[in-house]
Amino acid sequence: MEIQSLTVSERIILAEALWDSVVAEGSEIELTDAQKLELDRRLKSFELDEDRGGSWADVKARILSK
């Protein structure tokens, strides 16, 4: 099958089916060492940051006002 010959809608449905098949297997996706280090770095940065950001209500309101 030529993926490019599918419509955008058909490709989205195919992508969803592929994702659903991965989830159905229940297998974990392994992170690389670089990804683990980056997550650790971001978590440490978050924990040190005094600015915790806005509430979901404030963020949502800001997004919807645009």
C-alpha positions as CSV (number, residue, x, y, z in Angstrom):
1,M,0.0,0.0,0.0
2,E,1.3,3.5,-0.9
3,I,0.6,5.6,2.2
4,Q,0.8,8.8,0.1
5,S,-2.1,7.6,-2.0
6,L,-4.4,7.6,1.0
7,T,-6.4,10.6,1.9
8,V,-5.5,12.6,5.0
9,S,-8.5,11.1,6.8
10,E,-7.5,7.6,5.9
11,R,-3.9,8.2,7.1
12,I,-5.2,9.5,10.4
13,I,-7.3,6.4,10.8
14,L,-4.3,4.3,10.0
15,A,-2.2,6.1,12.5
16,E,-4.9,5.6,15.2
17,A,-5.1,1.9,14.4
18,L,-1.3,1.6,14.7
19,W,-1.3,3.4,18.0
20,D,-4.2,1.3,19.3
21,S,-2.3,-1.9,18.3
22,V,0.7,-0.7,20.3
23,V,-1.4,0.1,23.4
24,A,-3.3,-3.2,23.1
25,E,0.0,-5.1,23.5
26,G,0.6,-3.5,26.8
27,S,4.3,-3.3,26.2
28,E,6.3,-0.5,27.7
29,I,8.2,1.9,25.4
30,E,11.8,2.0,26.6
31,L,13.4,5.4,27.1
32,T,16.9,6.0,25.9
33,D,19.5,7.1,28.5
34,A,19.4,10.6,26.9
35,Q,15.7,10.8,27.3
36,K,15.9,9.7,31.0
37,L,18.6,12.3,31.7
38,E,16.4,15.0,30.0
39,L,13.4,14.0,32.1
40,D,15.5,14.1,35.3
41,R,16.9,17.5,34.3
42,R,13.4,18.9,33.7
43,L,12.0,17.5,36.9
44,K,14.9,19.0,38.9
45,S,14.3,22.4,37.2
46,F,10.6,22.2,38.0
47,E,11.3,21.4,41.6
48,L,13.7,24.3,42.0
49,D,11.5,26.8,40.2
50,E,9.5,29.0,42.5
51,D,7.1,29.9,39.7
52,R,4.7,27.0,39.5
53,G,2.8,28.5,36.6
54,G,-0.9,29.2,36.4
55,S,-3.9,27.2,37.3
56,W,-5.6,25.2,34.5
57,A,-8.6,27.6,34.6
58,D,-6.3,30.6,34.1
59,V,-4.3,28.9,31.3
60,K,-7.5,27.7,29.5
61,A,-9.0,31.2,29.8
62,R,-5.9,32.8,28.3
63,I,-5.9,30.3,25.4
64,L,-9.6,30.7,24.7
65,S,-9.3,34.5,24.7
66,K,-7.0,34.5,21.7
